[in-house]
Amino acid sequence: MSTLYYVLGSGSRISFHDDVSVFVVDTRFLFLLCICSTDCLGRRLGPRLLGRVDDSGRLVKDFYKILNQVKNEEIPDHVKLPASFNHLVSEMKNNQYDARTFALMLRAMVVTGGVHSTLHFYSLGCGIMEKLEREIRESKFAELMNKHFAASSIPKSIHCLSLRLTDEYSSNAQARTQLPSPEFLPLLSDNSYHHFVLSTDNILAASVVVTSTVQSSLKPDRIVFHIITDKKTYAGMHSWFALNPASPAIVEVKGVHQFDWLTRENVPVLEAVENHNAIRDYYHGNHIAGANLSDTTPRRFASKLQARSPKYISLLNHLRIYIPELFPNLDKVVFLDDDVVIQHDLSPLWDIDLKGKVNGAVETCKGEDEWVMSKHLKNYFNFSHPLIAKNLDPDECAWAYGMNIFDLHAWRDTNIRETYHSWMKEYLFCLAAGF
């Protein structure tokens, strides 16, 4: 950066950098202006050698006087302001401004610059606010993503619990004890008992559901739990309930591989769902990459994340469709999700007359909680699809999935399974077609 040197009468030197916008010219004083270089050394030392008097104080006073004269003057509209300080210096040299003209020009630059600065800072402030709002919004979406991953993943401690229980199954005979004991086997198909079905691969969650149900029941000795799990979790799940019996309730643990009915021939659609690449990408892929977050709200995004949980393409999640075939001797069961905690006695559920209906559940479109109790079919289905729009009512009330009572006797008189398969095939077709 070049430096401007102003040589005053006394020979004292004051230096300013290019970005300083104060400059004084008056015919009564001599100012020598030079760009710092070796050839101006003599000019800067000359006044000192000549012993001139210091006029700097009088110079400042005169400059203040000139500034006071122009501070309230109107700035002519026709004044063409320099674009920068360098341009101002150039114009001074070319047009030989006097001190008053320079002061007026300087004031015009300051006033106009102030307006520009105000607009600039206002614009800057708006930009900062928009940036902060955007960052807060992105943080909210990131928080929802983290919660989604935390809810859908298996913590290390629980994963290790499953591994330890699996090892226990292979090394501890008690962990391999038959569930239930042989004398209780007839009760597994006794319709005078209260039968609960739980399909999960989460051992700790299964324990919570079973324990809370038994402890809240007024008739715990009438409870029979049918726990269905996948092949990799079976040994650990069996070990847990063999080593921690839920007496006086009866607990049965079965793996999907132990049901003769669950073959590829009987569940071809589910086989396709689990192996369809587009479906796996949809449920297991990055849910935020490529998403236009500006077109949605955190609440809607949370709903979409919940709907895209990988558990929804798990065979365990779809097993409820096949309960009548998996338990051919039972007439009524209560199906529980693994994320519920029972706090009251559920025995009265078996006294409900479903009047020929298959499913009894809690509606989720009526209630004080606007977030939980505001679900209709339009919240779950794409009604832009003509088949959905033709067959379903978007305003029909949805129901809670966590606790359902099924009349299996009535269910067997329907074609629910075939209808389900038909819809799943249609979904696969639409997915492949990119609809």
C-alpha positions in Angstrom: 0.0 0.0 0.0 1.5 3.4 -0.9 1.6 6.1 1.7 0.9 9.8 1.4 3.2 12.2 3.2 2.1 15.7 4.1 5.0 18.0 4.8 3.9 20.9 7.1 5.6 24.1 7.7 7.7 22.9 10.6 9.1 19.9 8.8 7.1 17.5 11.0 5.6 14.6 8.9 2.2 13.0 9.2 1.5 9.9 7.1 -1.9 8.6 6.0 -2.8 5.4 4.1 -4.9 5.3 1.0 -8.1 4.5 2.8 -8.0 7.7 4.8 -10.5 10.2 3.3 -9.1 13.5 4.7 -7.1 15.8 2.6 -6.5 19.5 2.8 -5.5 22.0 0.2 -5.3 25.8 0.9 -3.5 28.4 -1.1 -2.1 29.9 2.2 -0.2 26.8 3.0 2.3 24.7 1.1 1.7 21.0 1.1 4.1 18.8 -0.7 2.5 15.6 -1.8 4.7 12.7 -2.8 4.6 8.9 -3.1 7.1 7.4 -0.7 10.3 6.8 -2.6 14.0 7.7 -2.3 13.7 10.7 -4.5 11.4 12.6 -2.0 13.7 12.2 0.9 15.2 15.6 0.4 11.8 17.2 0.2 10.8 15.7 3.6 14.1 16.7 5.3 14.3 20.2 3.7 11.8 22.0 6.0 13.4 20.6 9.1 16.9 21.7 8.0 15.5 25.2 7.3 14.0 25.4 10.7 10.6 26.5 9.7 7.8 27.2 12.3 5.2 24.6 13.1 1.9 25.6 11.5 0.1 22.3 12.0 -2.1 23.6 14.8 -3.4 26.6 12.7 -3.9 24.3 9.8 -6.2 22.0 11.8 -8.2 25.0 13.1 -8.7 26.4 9.6 -9.8 23.0 8.3 -12.4 22.8 11.1 -13.7 26.2 10.2 -14.1 25.2 6.6 -15.9 22.0 7.5 -18.3 23.9 9.8 -19.1 26.2 6.9 -20.2 23.4 4.6 -21.7 21.0 7.1 -25.3 22.4 6.7 -25.2 23.3 3.1 -27.3 21.5 0.6 -25.5 19.2 -1.7 -26.2 20.1 -5.3 -28.0 17.3 -7.2 -25.7 17.7 -10.2 -22.6 16.9 -8.1 -20.8 13.9 -9.5 -19.1 12.1 -6.7 -15.8 10.2 -7.2 -16.1 6.4 -7.0 -13.2 6.1 -4.6 -10.6 8.1 -2.7 -8.1 7.6 -5.4 -10.5 9.1 -7.9 -11.0 12.1 -5.5 -7.3 12.7 -5.4 -7.1 12.5 -9.1 -9.9 15.0 -9.5 -8.3 17.4 -7.0 -5.1 17.4 -9.0 -6.8 17.8 -12.4 -9.5 20.4 -11.4 -7.4 22.2 -8.7 -10.1 22.1 -6.0 -9.9 24.8 -3.4 -10.4 23.8 0.3 -14.1 24.7 0.3 -14.9 22.6 -2.8 -12.9 19.7 -1.4 -14.7 19.9 1.9 -18.1 20.0 0.2 -17.2 17.1 -2.0 -15.9 15.2 1.1 -19.2 15.9 2.9 -21.2 14.7 -0.1 -19.2 11.5 -0.1 -19.7 10.9 3.6 -23.4 11.6 3.5 -24.0 9.4 0.4 -21.7 6.8 1.8 -23.7 6.9 5.0 -26.9 6.2 3.2 -25.2 3.4 1.3 -23.8 2.1 4.5 -27.2 2.1 6.1 -28.7 0.2 3.2 -25.7 -2.1 3.2 -25.9 -2.8 6.9 -29.7 -3.3 6.6 -29.1 -5.7 3.7 -26.3 -7.3 5.6 -28.5 -7.7 8.7 -31.3 -9.3 6.6 -28.8 -11.6 5.1 -27.4 -12.6 8.5 -31.0 -13.2 9.8 -31.8 -15.3 6.8 -28.6 -17.3 7.2 -29.3 -17.8 10.9 -32.9 -18.9 10.1 -31.6 -21.3 7.5 -29.0 -22.7 9.9 -31.6 -23.2 12.6 -33.9 -24.9 10.1 -31.1 -27.1 8.9 -30.2 -27.9 12.5 -33.8 -28.9 13.2 -33.8 -31.2 10.2 -30.5 -32.7 11.4 -31.9 -33.2 14.9 -34.9 -35.1 13.4 -32.5 -37.2 11.3 -30.4 -38.0 14.4 -33.5 -39.0 16.3 -34.6 -41.1 13.4 -31.3 -42.9 13.3 -31.3 -43.4 17.1 -34.8 -44.8 17.0 -34.2 -47.1 14.1 -30.7 -48.4 15.0 -29.6 -50.8 17.7 -27.5 -49.4 20.4 -24.2 -51.1 21.0 -25.1 -52.3 24.5 -28.3 -53.9 23.2 -26.5 -55.5 20.3 -23.9 -56.9 22.7 -26.7 -58.2 24.9 -28.1 -60.2 22.0 -24.6 -61.6 21.3 -24.1 -62.6 24.9 -27.5 -64.2 25.1 -26.8 -66.1 21.9 -23.6 -67.4 23.4 -25.5 -68.3 26.6 -27.9 -70.3 24.4 -25.0 -72.4 23.1 -23.3 -72.9 26.4 -26.0 -72.9 29.0 -28.5 -75.8 29.1 -31.0 -73.7 31.1 -31.0 -71.1 28.4 -32.2 -73.7 26.0 -35.1 -74.9 28.2 -38.2 -75.5 26.2 -40.6 -72.6 26.1 -43.1 -73.1 27.4 -42.7 -76.2 29.5 -44.3 -79.3 28.0 -47.1 -79.3 30.5 -48.2 -75.8 29.2 -48.1 -76.6 25.5 -51.9 -77.3 25.3 -52.5 -73.7 26.6 -50.9 -72.2 23.5 -54.1 -73.0 21.6 -56.6 -72.6 24.5 -59.0 -69.8 23.6 -60.1 -69.3 27.2 -56.7 -67.6 27.8 -55.7 -64.1 26.7 -53.3 -64.5 23.8 -50.9 -61.7 22.9 -48.7 -61.7 19.8 -45.5 -59.7 19.6 -43.3 -59.7 16.5 -39.8 -58.2 17.1 -36.1 -58.6 17.0 -35.4 -56.3 19.9 -34.9 -58.5 23.0 -35.0 -55.7 25.6 -38.1 -54.1 24.0 -39.9 -57.5 24.1 -39.0 -57.9 27.8 -40.5 -54.5 28.5 -43.7 -55.2 26.7 -44.2 -58.6 28.3 -43.2 -57.5 31.8 -45.4 -54.4 31.8 -48.4 -56.4 30.5 -48.0 -59.0 33.1 -47.5 -56.6 35.9 -50.5 -54.4 34.9 -52.8 -57.4 34.5 -55.4 -58.4 37.0 -55.3 -61.9 35.6 -51.6 -62.5 34.8 -52.1 -66.3 35.1 -54.4 -66.1 32.1 -51.8 -64.5 29.8 -50.1 -66.3 26.9 -47.5 -64.4 24.9 -46.5 -65.6 21.5 -43.2 -63.9 20.6 -42.1 -64.2 16.9 -38.5 -63.2 16.0 -36.1 -63.6 13.1 -33.6 -66.4 12.8 -30.5 -64.4 14.0 -32.3 -63.2 17.1 -34.1 -66.4 18.0 -31.3 -67.9 20.2 -30.9 -64.7 22.2 -34.6 -64.1 22.6 -35.1 -67.7 23.8 -32.3 -67.4 26.3 -33.7 -64.2 27.8 -37.2 -65.6 28.5 -35.8 -69.0 29.5 -33.5 -67.3 32.1 -36.0 -64.6 33.0 -39.5 -66.3 33.1 -42.5 -63.9 33.1 -44.4 -66.1 35.6 -47.3 -66.7 36.1 -47.7 -65.8 32.4 -46.8 -68.3 29.7 -44.3 -67.2 27.0 -43.7 -68.9 23.7 -40.7 -67.9 21.5 -40.6 -68.9 17.9 -38.4 -67.9 14.9 -39.9 -67.2 11.5 -37.8 -70.2 10.3 -39.9 -72.5 12.6 -43.2 -71.8 10.9 -43.8 -74.3 8.1 -46.4 -72.0 6.5 -43.9 -69.1 6.0 -42.5 -70.2 2.6 -41.6 -68.2 -0.5 -44.7 -69.7 -2.2 -47.0 -68.2 0.5 -45.3 -64.9 0.8 -43.9 -64.0 -2.6 -44.7 -60.3 -2.3 -42.7 -60.0 0.9 -39.8 -61.8 -0.7 -39.9 -59.2 -3.5 -40.1 -56.3 -1.1 -37.1 -57.3 0.9 -35.0 -57.8 -2.3 -36.2 -54.9 -4.4 -33.3 -52.4 -4.8 -35.5 -49.4 -5.2 -37.4 -50.2 -2.0 -34.2 -50.9 -0.1 -32.8 -47.5 -1.2 -36.0 -45.8 -0.2 -36.0 -47.2 3.3 -32.3 -47.6 4.0 -30.9 -44.7 1.9 -30.0 -41.2 2.9 -33.3 -39.6 3.6 -32.0 -36.0 3.6 -29.7 -36.0 0.6 -31.3 -34.4 -2.4 -34.4 -33.5 -0.4 -35.8 -30.0 -0.9 -36.1 -29.0 2.7 -37.4 -25.6 1.8 -40.7 -27.1 0.5 -41.5 -28.9 3.7 -41.8 -28.3 7.5 -39.9 -30.1 10.3 -43.2 -31.7 11.3 -43.9 -33.1 7.8 -40.3 -34.2 7.5 -40.5 -36.1 10.8 -43.7 -37.8 9.5 -41.8 -38.8 6.3 -38.9 -40.1 8.3 -41.2 -42.2 10.5 -42.9 -43.6 7.4 -39.5 -44.5 5.9 -38.3 -46.5 8.8 -36.5 -49.7 7.6 -38.6 -51.7 10.0 -41.5 -51.3 7.6 -40.0 -53.6 5.0 -39.0 -56.2 7.6 -40.8 -59.5 7.4 -41.5 -59.2 11.1 -43.5 -56.0 10.5 -45.6 -57.7 7.8 -46.3 -60.9 9.8 -49.5 -59.5 11.3 -51.1 -60.1 7.9 -50.5 -63.8 8.3 -51.6 -64.2 11.9 -54.7 -66.3 11.1 -52.4 -68.8 9.3 -49.7 -68.7 11.9 -52.1 -69.4 14.7 -54.8 -71.5 13.1 -56.3 -72.7 16.4 -56.8 -69.2 18.0 -60.0 -67.2 17.6 -58.9 -63.8 19.1 -55.5 -62.2 19.8 -54.1 -58.8 20.8 -51.2 -57.7 18.6 -48.7 -55.4 20.3 -45.9 -53.4 18.9 -42.5 -53.6 20.6 -42.5 -49.9 21.5 -45.4 -49.9 23.9 -45.5 -50.0 27.7 -48.7 -51.4 29.2 -49.9 -49.4 32.2 -53.4 -50.9 32.7 -55.1 -54.2 32.7 -55.9 -55.3 29.2 -58.2 -58.2 30.1 -61.4 -56.3 29.2 -60.3 -56.3 25.5 -61.4 -59.9 25.3 -64.9 -58.9 26.3 -65.3 -56.5 23.4 -67.8 -57.6 20.8 -66.3 -56.6 17.4 -69.7 -57.4 15.7 -68.1 -59.4 12.9 -65.3 -56.8 12.3 -61.7 -58.1 12.0 -59.8 -55.4 13.8 -60.4 -53.3 16.9 -58.1 -50.3 17.4 -57.9 -46.8 18.8 -58.7 -44.1 16.3 -56.0 -41.4 15.8 -58.1 -38.6 14.3 -60.0 -37.5 17.4 -58.5 -36.1 20.5 -56.9 -33.2 22.2 -53.4 -33.9 21.0 -53.3 -32.2 17.5 -50.0 -34.0 16.7 -50.9 -37.6 17.6 -54.6 -37.5 17.2 -54.8 -35.9 13.7 -54.1 -38.8 11.4 -56.3 -39.6 8.5 -55.7 -41.9 5.5 -54.4 -39.0 3.5 -51.5 -38.8 5.9 -50.3 -42.2 4.8 -51.4 -42.8 1.2 -50.6 -41.1 -2.0 -54.1 -40.0 -3.2 -52.7 -38.7 -6.5 -52.6 -42.3 -7.6 -55.9 -43.1 -9.3 -56.3 -46.6 -7.7 -55.9 -45.2 -4.2 -58.2 -42.2 -4.9 -60.8 -44.7 -6.3 -60.7 -47.2 -3.4 -60.0 -45.2 -0.3 -61.4 -42.1 1.4 -58.7 -39.6 2.3 -60.6 -38.3 5.3 -61.3 -41.6 6.8 -59.8 -41.9 10.3 -56.5 -43.8 10.8 -55.9 -46.0 13.8 -53.1 -46.7 16.2 -50.8 -49.5 15.1 -49.4 -50.3 18.5 -52.3 -52.3 19.9 -54.8 -54.1 17.8 -57.3 -56.8 18.8 -58.0 -59.2 15.9 -61.0 -61.5 15.5 -59.2 -64.3 13.7 -62.4 -66.2 13.2 -63.9 -63.3 11.3 -60.6 -62.7 9.5 -60.5 -66.2 8.0 -63.8 -65.5 6.3 -62.3 -62.6 4.3 -59.8 -62.2 1.5 -57.6 -59.7 3.3 -54.3 -61.5 2.6 -55.0 -61.7 -1.2 -56.1 -58.0 -1.2 -52.9 -57.2 0.6 -50.8 -59.1 -1.9 -52.6 -57.4 -4.8 -51.8 -53.9 -3.4 -48.2 -54.8 -2.7 -47.7 -56.0 -6.3 -49.3 -52.8 -7.5 -46.9 -50.8 -5.4 -43.9 -52.7 -6.8 -45.1 -52.0 -10.3 -45.5 -48.3 -9.6 -42.1 -48.1 -8.0 -40.5 -49.8 -11.0 -42.3 -47.4 -13.3 -41.2 -44.4 -11.3 -44.8 -43.3 -10.5 
